Each structure stands twice: as structure tokens, then as C-alpha cells.
Amino acid sequence: MTEKTINPMENEKLRKRLIEKTGGDILKCFSCGKCAASCPVSQFLDFNPRRVIRKAALGADIDEDFWPCVSCFTCNARCPNGIDIARAMNILRIEAQKDKKTARLPGIIFARAFLESVEKNGRLYELGMLAKYKIKSGRLLDDVEFGPPLMLKGKMGLLPHKSKNAKAVGEIFRRVREIDARGEK
């Protein structure tokens, strides 16, 4: 399912921010398709990094779902122009979260719930993360049948298990926010 992730009225502003944040890299794309052909995710989902990058570079409406990108950097390794495509996808994710309409998309809600769980516990607390996601997304009963079997097999605990390094993980999150606030790479 493809969900609109960028406000069409913001395309030119987004294009300029993306060009600035990638150092103009996305303008080097000549649409050869090596990134899409080598993308392991595109083999299973309707995801095409070439199409997303070209639309962003042209200021076209980005109606592609760029959330499936797993930042494996295969596209970067294959790009003949050395474009950091994975970074551009991350920038698009960050920009999408700034839009009030897109902030309510299930993918963004899931990502936030995931990161909040890791920041708080130093690792993922599945049940807590899923509960937060289900409540905020309104998808309370979706996939509910998978929970009990996972718990019975010990794959998902009822209570959180904090990492011994939870404070260090929290510090990483704090530093990233600090760097982001300063506008550094």
C-alpha cells in the first residue's frame, strides 16, 4: 500500500532542503536504475529508490513509499555517481515527520514508538512498543492473533528487560538530538 508521504505544496522547499543536505548529490542522478536493481527490498515490495530520488530532485510529488528502505547501503555501493541514496531516504523520512498530516501515518507512528522504546530501555520492549503503536495509530485489533503465540514461545515478554547499557543508549539519543538542533551532519 502506497501512502502519500510528502505534502505537494512543500515540494520545492523539500527539493531545496534535500539538495542542500545532500550537498547536491541527488542532482547527479541520471536515472540509470542500478540502485533499484540492486535493492534487496525492491525485490519484495513496491519500493524503487531511483524513482524516489528522481522525483525529489525534480521537485515532483513524492507519492512513493520510501519507508521500506532499510539503509543497507547497497544502492550507495552500486551508484556510479557516488550518490548517498540511503542518506537521502533518511532525510526524506525526517522531513516527512515534520509535516502534521504525515506525522499521523502508521509508518511514522511505528518508527517513533520503536525508537522511544529503545531510548527508554536500551533495547526494544516489544509489547510496550506495540501497545503504544496500536493506541496511537488506532489499529488496536490488527494482528492481535500473533501476540499470544509469540508470548507463549518466549519471543515477546510481558515485562520490559532493560539493557545494562540503557543509560549509554539514552545518551546516544541525547547527543543525536543535540547535533540535530545544531544542524550538523
C-alpha positions in Angstrom: 0.0 0.0 0.0 1.4 3.4 -1.0 0.6 6.3 1.2 1.2 9.9 0.3 4.2 11.0 2.5 5.1 14.5 1.4 2.7 17.5 1.1 2.7 18.5 -2.6 2.7 22.2 -1.6 6.1 21.7 0.0 7.8 20.0 -3.0 10.0 23.0 -3.9 11.0 23.6 -0.3 11.7 19.9 0.2 13.7 19.8 -3.0 15.9 22.7 -1.9 16.4 21.2 1.6 17.3 17.8 0.1 19.8 19.3 -2.4 21.3 21.3 0.5 21.5 18.4 2.9 23.0 16.0 0.3 25.5 18.6 -1.0 23.8 18.5 -4.4 24.3 14.7 -4.7 20.7 13.9 -5.8 21.2 16.2 -8.8 23.9 13.8 -10.1 21.4 11.0 -10.6 20.9 10.2 -14.3 18.4 7.5 -13.6 20.5 4.5 -14.5 18.5 2.2 -12.2 21.4 0.4 -10.6 20.1 1.4 -7.2 16.7 -0.1 -7.8 18.1 -3.2 -9.5 20.4 -4.0 -6.5 17.9 -3.0 -3.8 17.0 -6.1 -1.8 13.8 -4.5 -0.5 12.5 -3.7 -4.1 12.5 -7.4 -4.8 9.7 -7.9 -2.3 7.9 -4.6 -2.0 6.8 -1.8 -4.3 9.9 0.3 -3.5 12.1 2.0 -6.1 14.9 4.2 -4.8 15.7 5.6 -8.3 12.1 6.8 -8.7 12.1 8.4 -5.3 15.4 10.2 -5.8 14.4 11.4 -9.3 11.1 12.8 -8.2 12.7 14.5 -5.2 15.4 16.0 -7.5 12.8 17.3 -9.9 10.5 18.7 -7.2 7.8 16.3 -8.3 5.1 15.0 -5.9 6.7 12.1 -3.9 3.9 9.6 -3.6 6.3 6.7 -3.4 6.6 4.9 0.0 10.2 5.4 1.0 9.8 3.9 4.4 10.7 0.4 3.4 14.4 1.4 2.8 16.5 -0.5 5.4 19.6 1.6 4.8 21.6 -1.4 3.8 23.7 1.0 1.5 23.7 -1.5 -1.4 22.3 1.4 -3.6 25.2 3.6 -2.5 27.8 1.0 -3.3 26.2 0.4 -6.8 25.7 4.1 -7.7 28.1 5.1 -10.5 27.9 8.7 -9.3 28.5 8.0 -5.7 25.2 9.4 -4.5 24.4 8.7 -0.8 20.9 7.4 -1.6 20.4 5.9 1.9 21.1 9.3 3.5 18.6 10.9 1.1 16.0 8.4 2.2 16.7 9.2 5.8 16.4 12.9 5.1 13.0 12.3 3.4 11.9 10.4 6.5 12.9 13.3 8.7 11.2 15.8 6.5 8.0 13.7 6.3 7.8 13.7 10.1 7.8 17.5 10.2 4.5 17.6 8.2 1.5 17.4 10.5 -0.5 15.3 8.1 2.2 12.7 7.6 3.1 12.6 11.3 -0.1 10.5 11.7 0.9 7.9 9.2 1.3 4.4 10.6 4.9 4.1 9.5 5.9 7.3 11.3 4.0 6.3 14.4 5.6 2.8 14.4 9.1 4.3 14.0 8.6 6.7 16.9 7.2 4.0 19.2 10.2 1.8 18.3 12.8 4.5 19.0 11.1 5.6 22.2 11.2 2.0 23.4 14.9 1.7 22.6 15.8 5.0 24.2 13.9 4.2 27.4 15.1 0.6 27.8 18.3 0.4 25.9 16.7 -2.2 23.7 13.3 -3.0 22.2 10.5 -3.8 24.6 8.2 -5.3 22.0 4.9 -5.4 24.0 5.3 -1.8 25.1 6.2 -0.6 21.7 3.3 -2.4 20.0 0.8 -1.1 22.6 1.9 2.5 22.0 1.8 2.0 18.2 -1.6 0.3 18.3 -3.2 3.0 20.5 -1.7 6.0 18.6 -2.4 4.5 15.1 -5.9 3.3 16.0 -5.1 -0.2 14.7 -5.9 -1.9 18.0 -7.0 -5.3 16.7 -4.8 -5.6 13.6 -2.5 -8.7 14.0 -3.8 -9.3 17.6 -3.8 -13.1 17.0 0.0 -13.1 16.7 0.7 -11.8 20.3 -0.3 -14.8 22.4 1.7 -17.4 20.4 4.8 -15.1 20.5 4.4 -14.8 24.3 3.9 -18.5 24.8 7.1 -19.2 22.8 9.1 -16.7 24.8 9.7 -14.5 21.8 7.9 -11.5 23.4 8.0 -10.8 27.1 5.2 -9.3 29.2 7.6 -7.1 31.1 10.5 -5.0 29.7 14.1 -6.1 30.1 16.4 -3.1 30.4 19.8 -3.3 28.8 22.8 -2.9 31.2 23.8 -0.1 28.9 20.4 1.7 28.9 21.9 4.9 30.1 24.5 4.9 27.4 21.9 4.3 24.8 19.9 7.2 26.2 23.0 9.3 26.0 23.4 8.5 22.3 19.8 9.7 21.7 20.5 12.9 23.6 23.7 13.6 21.6 21.9 13.0 18.3 19.2 15.5 19.3 21.9 18.0 20.2 23.6 17.5 16.9 20.3 17.8 15.0 19.5 21.0 16.9 22.8 22.5 15.7 22.1 21.4 12.1 25.3 19.3 11.7 25.7 16.3 9.6 
